[in-house]
Amino acid sequence: KERGFFVFHRAYDHWVTEFGLNQVGAFTITPEQKPGMRTIQLMREQLRSGQVACIFREPEYSPALVVKVVGDLPVKQGELDPLGGNISLTRDGYPYFLRDMADRAAHCLSE
């Protein structure tokens, strides 16, 4: 809960609030709207200062924006899949989806 992270876009606000997580920022509000240079510079400063322990990408979007912001900074990266592409469509699919998200977050945010 103390370790900060960036997400690709603001799809996780309810999830973050529910579990009291420390989402420091998002690369974009919507995937169609890329951040400006000021936002990219602020994000790089947050990465350099150690405020961000992990960056989460998404499988359906190009990692180019994440690569541009991270550059050569040593920060862990993980992947969150809000579409649950790896989860079977079964009666128990949704709980598995939530568990998968939690496991991926815990893995990337662990020290």
C-alpha positions in Angstrom: 0.0 0.0 0.0 2.9 2.4 0.6 4.8 1.6 -2.7 3.8 3.9 -5.5 3.0 2.9 -9.1 2.0 4.2 -12.5 -0.7 2.6 -14.6 -1.1 2.9 -18.3 -4.5 4.7 -18.1 -7.1 5.4 -15.5 -9.0 2.2 -15.7 -8.1 1.1 -12.1 -9.4 4.0 -9.9 -12.1 2.0 -8.2 -9.8 -1.0 -7.6 -7.1 1.3 -6.2 -9.5 3.0 -3.9 -11.1 -0.3 -2.7 -7.7 -1.7 -1.7 -6.1 1.6 -0.5 -3.3 1.4 -3.1 -0.8 4.1 -3.9 -1.4 5.0 -7.6 1.0 7.9 -8.2 -0.2 8.5 -11.7 -1.2 7.3 -15.1 0.5 7.7 -18.5 -2.8 8.9 -20.0 -6.4 9.5 -19.0 -7.6 7.6 -22.0 -5.5 5.5 -24.4 -6.3 7.8 -27.2 -4.8 10.9 -25.5 -1.1 10.9 -25.1 0.6 12.9 -22.3 2.4 16.2 -23.0 6.0 16.9 -22.4 5.3 18.5 -19.0 3.5 15.3 -17.8 6.3 13.1 -19.1 8.9 15.2 -17.4 7.0 15.1 -14.1 6.7 11.3 -14.4 10.4 11.0 -15.0 11.1 13.1 -11.9 8.8 10.8 -9.8 10.7 7.8 -11.1 14.1 9.3 -10.3 13.0 10.3 -6.8 11.9 6.7 -6.0 8.2 7.6 -5.6 7.3 4.9 -8.1 8.2 1.2 -7.4 6.4 -0.3 -10.4 5.0 0.6 -13.8 2.0 -1.4 -15.1 1.6 -1.7 -18.9 -1.4 -3.3 -20.7 -1.1 -6.0 -23.3 -3.4 -4.4 -25.8 -1.4 -1.1 -26.1 2.1 -0.5 -27.5 4.7 -0.2 -24.8 6.4 2.7 -26.7 5.0 5.4 -24.3 6.2 3.5 -21.2 9.6 2.9 -22.8 9.8 6.7 -23.6 9.1 7.7 -20.0 11.1 5.1 -18.3 14.2 5.3 -20.5 17.1 3.8 -18.7 15.7 4.3 -15.2 15.8 1.1 -13.0 12.1 0.6 -12.2 10.1 -2.7 -12.2 7.5 -3.2 -14.8 4.4 -5.4 -14.7 1.4 -6.0 -16.8 -2.3 -5.6 -15.8 -4.9 -6.8 -18.2 -8.3 -5.1 -17.6 -9.8 -7.3 -20.3 -8.8 -10.5 -18.6 -7.5 -12.0 -21.8 -5.9 -14.9 -19.9 -9.0 -15.7 -17.8 -11.4 -18.4 -19.0 -15.0 -17.5 -19.5 -16.4 -19.6 -16.7 -18.8 -19.1 -13.8 -15.8 -18.5 -11.5 -14.0 -16.3 -14.1 -14.5 -13.0 -12.3 -13.0 -14.0 -9.0 -10.0 -15.5 -10.9 -9.7 -12.2 -12.8 -9.6 -10.2 -9.5 -7.1 -12.6 -8.0 -4.9 -12.4 -11.2 -4.9 -8.6 -10.9 -4.0 -8.7 -7.2 -1.2 -11.3 -7.8 0.3 -9.2 -10.7 0.2 -6.1 -8.6 1.7 -7.8 -5.5 4.5 -9.3 -7.6 5.5 -6.0 -9.2 5.2 -4.0 -6.0 7.2 -6.4 -3.9 10.7 -5.4 -3.0 
